[in-house]
Amino acid sequence: MFHSGPCSHCHGTGYATKDGEALPLEDLIAMISARRNEWRQRYYQLLHTPGVREAAEAHAERQRAKAHDQAMGYGMGKYSGD
């Protein structure tokens, strides 16, 4: 059977033991924290790669310019067709 919401068996994380049982919450918290720390470390390493920070800033500037071009009127409100 397919579910449209998060799995209550794995607490919506996708992590389970090898036999498919739900992990205890204490173990789950430790696993998610370790995963978060791994992703943070990769993010910081990526930002220290030459040229990446400049490319990210250029992309953000293009997005701001695009939003400014699409904005209309007082307070940068978007036209909604009303």
C-alpha positions as CSV (number, residue, x, y, z in Angstrom):
1,M,0.0,0.0,0.0
2,F,1.3,3.5,-0.8
3,H,1.2,6.3,1.7
4,S,1.0,10.0,0.9
5,G,2.3,11.2,4.3
6,P,5.5,10.4,6.3
7,C,5.9,6.8,7.4
8,S,5.1,6.5,11.1
9,H,7.1,3.4,11.3
10,C,10.4,5.2,10.7
11,H,9.2,8.5,12.2
12,G,9.3,10.1,8.7
13,T,13.1,9.9,8.4
14,G,13.6,7.0,6.1
15,Y,16.0,5.4,8.6
16,A,15.3,1.9,10.0
17,T,17.3,-1.0,11.2
18,K,18.5,-3.8,8.9
19,D,15.4,-5.9,9.7
20,G,13.1,-3.0,8.9
21,E,12.2,-2.1,12.5
22,A,12.0,1.5,13.7
23,L,15.1,2.9,15.4
24,P,14.8,4.1,18.9
25,L,14.5,7.9,19.1
26,E,17.8,8.3,20.9
27,D,19.6,6.5,18.1
28,L,17.6,8.4,15.5
29,I,18.6,11.7,16.9
30,A,22.3,10.8,17.0
31,M,22.1,9.5,13.4
32,I,20.4,12.7,12.1
33,S,22.8,14.9,14.0
34,A,25.8,13.1,12.5
35,R,24.2,13.5,9.0
36,R,23.6,17.2,9.6
37,N,27.2,17.7,10.7
38,E,28.5,15.9,7.6
39,W,26.4,18.1,5.3
40,R,27.6,21.3,7.1
41,Q,31.2,20.2,6.7
42,R,30.6,19.6,2.9
43,Y,28.9,23.0,2.6
44,Y,31.8,24.8,4.3
45,Q,34.3,23.0,2.2
46,L,32.4,23.9,-0.9
47,L,32.3,27.6,0.0
48,H,36.1,27.5,0.4
49,T,36.6,26.2,-3.1
50,P,37.9,29.0,-5.3
51,G,35.2,30.6,-7.4
52,V,32.2,29.0,-5.7
53,R,31.4,31.9,-3.3
54,E,31.6,34.4,-6.2
55,A,29.4,32.2,-8.4
56,A,26.8,31.9,-5.6
57,E,26.8,35.7,-5.0
58,A,26.4,36.3,-8.7
59,H,23.5,33.9,-8.9
60,A,21.9,35.6,-5.9
61,E,22.3,39.0,-7.5
62,R,20.7,37.7,-10.7
63,Q,17.8,36.4,-8.7
64,R,17.4,39.7,-6.9
65,A,17.4,41.6,-10.2
66,K,14.8,39.2,-11.7
67,A,12.6,39.7,-8.6
68,H,13.0,43.4,-8.9
69,D,12.1,43.3,-12.6
70,Q,9.0,41.3,-11.9
71,A,7.9,43.5,-9.0
72,M,5.3,46.3,-9.4
73,G,4.2,49.2,-7.3
74,Y,4.6,50.2,-3.7
75,G,6.3,47.7,-1.5
76,M,7.5,45.5,-4.3
77,G,4.1,43.8,-4.6
78,K,3.5,41.2,-7.2
79,Y,0.8,41.6,-9.8
80,S,-1.8,39.0,-9.1
81,G,-4.3,39.7,-11.9
82,D,-6.9,41.3,-9.7
